[in-house]
Amino acid sequence: MRFLRYILLVSFFAALSLNAPTKCLAQESRTPSTLKSSAEEAFASAAKNTLFVEGLGNGGLYSFNYDRRLAPTWNLRIGVSNYRVETNFFDVLSGASAIVAVPLIGSYLYNFPNSPSFLELGLGITSAFLSVSANTVVPANAATYLPIPTAVAMYRLMPTEGGFSLRAGVTPLLLPGFLLPWIGVSLGWTFGGF
């Protein structure tokens, strides 16, 4: 756990140092309407799609995700992960269990000025589809759906023109009866298009 914290801190400070402005420029005076239109113009030409793999995070141990910026400060993400475990006890009792987790999260993005760095804050739900089958004297099968409320508070490196994307932070899961403090790190690619 201490090693993961160290990696997160090093990644965070490395990304900040890479994105630090190297020189100061005189700022021109702008009216609020000019600032709003320039932000909208920048968003119109920005790469809005991200595909990424997340270790730990809202999908459990891993997940494959698609993220779409809907507005300059809002995005929506969907992912999927699949786990399967099979057991066999001396050919007397055998069975399998499977979990498919689908995180769906809406987030607010705060862009650090003049930087591809963002603070991402979001809420959502991870839909867990569970199934268990057992082969004994009487075979049995069971399946259930478990909605798991979740949140994200992450540092995000997402270049406006597209390219390598990095996310790291906390992704707590509200499991039945207790809050699981959880972390996540993701690597992916941001690109333009639709």
C-alpha positions as CSV (number, residue, x, y, z in Angstrom):
1,M,0.0,0.0,0.0
2,R,2.9,2.4,0.8
3,F,4.4,1.5,-2.6
4,L,1.2,2.5,-4.4
5,R,1.1,5.8,-2.5
6,Y,4.7,6.5,-3.5
7,I,3.9,5.8,-7.2
8,L,0.8,8.1,-7.1
9,L,2.8,10.9,-5.5
10,V,5.7,10.6,-8.0
11,S,3.3,10.4,-10.9
12,F,1.4,13.5,-9.7
13,F,4.5,15.7,-9.2
14,A,6.1,14.5,-12.4
15,A,3.0,15.4,-14.4
16,L,2.8,18.8,-12.6
17,S,6.5,19.6,-13.4
18,L,6.0,18.6,-17.1
19,N,3.0,20.9,-17.3
20,A,4.5,24.0,-15.5
21,P,4.7,27.1,-17.6
22,T,8.2,28.0,-18.5
23,K,7.7,31.7,-19.0
24,C,5.2,34.3,-18.0
25,L,3.3,36.2,-20.7
26,A,1.5,39.4,-20.3
27,Q,-2.2,38.8,-20.1
28,E,-4.6,40.7,-22.2
29,S,-7.8,42.0,-20.7
30,R,-10.8,40.0,-21.7
31,T,-14.5,40.4,-21.0
32,P,-16.5,37.5,-19.6
33,S,-18.2,36.9,-22.9
34,T,-14.8,36.7,-24.7
35,L,-13.6,34.2,-22.1
36,K,-16.7,32.1,-22.5
37,S,-16.5,32.1,-26.3
38,S,-12.8,31.2,-26.2
39,A,-13.5,28.3,-23.8
40,E,-16.2,27.0,-26.1
41,E,-14.0,27.3,-29.1
42,A,-11.2,25.5,-27.3
43,F,-13.6,22.7,-26.3
44,A,-15.0,22.4,-29.9
45,S,-11.5,21.6,-31.2
46,A,-10.5,19.4,-28.2
47,A,-10.0,15.7,-28.2
48,K,-13.1,14.5,-26.3
49,N,-12.8,10.6,-26.2
50,T,-10.5,8.5,-24.0
51,L,-10.0,4.8,-23.9
52,F,-8.2,3.5,-20.8
53,V,-7.4,0.5,-18.7
54,E,-7.8,1.1,-14.9
55,G,-6.1,-0.9,-12.3
56,L,-8.2,-1.3,-9.1
57,G,-10.7,1.6,-9.3
58,N,-14.5,1.6,-9.7
59,G,-14.5,-1.7,-11.6
60,G,-12.9,-3.8,-8.9
61,L,-9.4,-5.1,-9.6
62,Y,-9.3,-3.9,-13.2
63,S,-11.6,-2.5,-15.9
64,F,-11.6,-1.4,-19.6
65,N,-13.3,2.0,-20.0
66,Y,-14.5,4.6,-22.5
67,D,-14.8,8.2,-21.4
68,R,-16.5,11.1,-23.3
69,R,-16.3,14.8,-22.5
70,L,-19.8,16.2,-22.9
71,A,-19.0,19.8,-22.1
72,P,-15.8,21.7,-21.2
73,T,-16.3,20.7,-17.5
74,W,-18.4,17.5,-17.6
75,N,-17.7,13.9,-18.8
76,L,-19.4,10.5,-18.7
77,R,-17.6,7.2,-18.4
78,I,-18.6,3.6,-18.8
79,G,-16.4,0.5,-18.3
80,V,-16.5,-3.3,-17.9
81,S,-14.6,-6.0,-16.0
82,N,-15.2,-9.7,-15.8
83,Y,-14.1,-12.1,-13.1
84,R,-14.6,-15.9,-13.0
85,V,-13.5,-18.5,-10.4
86,E,-13.9,-22.2,-10.7
87,T,-13.6,-24.7,-7.9
88,N,-13.4,-28.5,-7.6
89,F,-13.2,-30.3,-4.3
90,F,-12.1,-33.9,-4.7
91,D,-14.7,-34.4,-7.6
92,V,-17.4,-34.3,-4.9
93,L,-18.2,-30.6,-5.1
94,S,-17.5,-28.4,-8.0
95,G,-18.8,-25.1,-9.2
96,A,-18.1,-21.7,-10.6
97,S,-18.8,-18.1,-9.7
98,A,-18.6,-15.1,-12.1
99,I,-18.9,-11.3,-11.6
100,V,-19.3,-8.7,-14.3
101,A,-18.9,-5.2,-13.1
102,V,-20.0,-2.2,-15.1
103,P,-19.0,1.3,-13.7
104,L,-21.1,4.2,-15.0
105,I,-19.8,7.6,-13.7
106,G,-20.5,11.3,-14.3
107,S,-17.7,13.7,-13.4
108,Y,-16.9,17.3,-13.1
109,L,-13.6,18.4,-14.5
110,Y,-11.7,21.4,-13.1
111,N,-8.9,22.4,-15.6
112,F,-5.7,23.8,-14.0
113,P,-5.0,27.0,-15.9
114,N,-2.7,26.7,-19.0
115,S,-2.3,23.0,-18.4
116,P,-3.6,19.6,-19.6
117,S,-4.1,18.7,-15.9
118,F,-7.5,18.3,-14.4
119,L,-9.1,17.6,-11.0
120,E,-11.8,15.0,-11.6
121,L,-14.7,14.7,-9.1
122,G,-17.5,12.3,-9.8
123,L,-20.3,10.1,-8.6
124,G,-21.9,7.0,-10.1
125,I,-22.8,3.4,-9.8
126,T,-21.0,0.2,-10.4
127,S,-23.5,-2.5,-11.5
128,A,-22.3,-5.9,-10.4
129,F,-23.9,-9.0,-12.0
130,L,-23.1,-12.1,-9.9
131,S,-23.8,-15.7,-10.8
132,V,-22.9,-18.9,-8.9
133,S,-23.3,-22.5,-10.0
134,A,-22.6,-25.6,-7.9
135,N,-22.6,-29.3,-9.0
136,T,-23.3,-31.6,-6.1
137,V,-25.9,-34.3,-5.7
138,V,-28.4,-31.6,-6.6
139,P,-27.0,-29.0,-9.1
140,A,-27.8,-25.4,-8.2
141,N,-27.6,-22.0,-9.9
142,A,-28.1,-18.5,-8.6
143,A,-27.8,-15.0,-10.1
144,T,-28.3,-11.6,-8.6
145,Y,-27.7,-7.9,-9.4
146,L,-25.9,-5.6,-6.9
147,P,-25.8,-1.8,-7.5
148,I,-22.7,-0.4,-5.8
149,P,-22.6,3.4,-5.3
150,T,-19.1,4.8,-6.0
151,A,-17.2,8.1,-6.4
152,V,-14.0,9.4,-7.9
153,A,-11.5,12.1,-6.8
154,M,-8.6,12.0,-9.2
155,Y,-5.8,13.8,-10.8
156,R,-6.1,13.6,-14.5
157,L,-3.6,14.3,-17.3
158,M,-5.6,14.7,-20.5
159,P,-4.0,16.7,-23.4
160,T,-6.4,18.9,-25.3
161,E,-5.0,17.9,-28.7
162,G,-5.1,14.2,-27.7
163,G,-2.4,11.7,-26.7
164,F,-1.4,9.8,-23.6
165,S,-3.8,10.0,-20.7
166,L,-3.2,9.3,-17.0
167,R,-5.5,9.2,-14.0
168,A,-4.8,8.5,-10.4
169,G,-6.7,8.9,-7.2
170,V,-9.3,7.6,-4.8
171,T,-12.3,5.6,-5.9
172,P,-14.3,4.6,-2.8
173,L,-17.1,1.9,-3.1
174,L,-20.1,1.9,-0.9
175,L,-20.6,-1.9,-0.4
176,P,-23.6,-3.2,1.6
177,G,-22.9,-2.3,5.2
178,F,-19.6,-0.5,4.8
179,L,-17.5,2.0,2.8
180,L,-14.5,0.4,1.1
181,P,-11.7,3.1,0.7
182,W,-10.2,2.2,-2.7
183,I,-7.7,3.7,-5.1
184,G,-7.3,3.5,-8.9
185,V,-4.7,4.2,-11.5
186,S,-5.4,4.3,-15.3
187,L,-3.5,4.6,-18.4
188,G,-5.0,5.4,-21.8
189,W,-5.2,7.4,-25.0
190,T,-7.3,10.6,-25.6
191,F,-8.4,11.2,-29.2
192,G,-10.7,13.3,-31.3
193,G,-13.4,12.3,-33.7
194,F,-17.1,12.3,-33.1
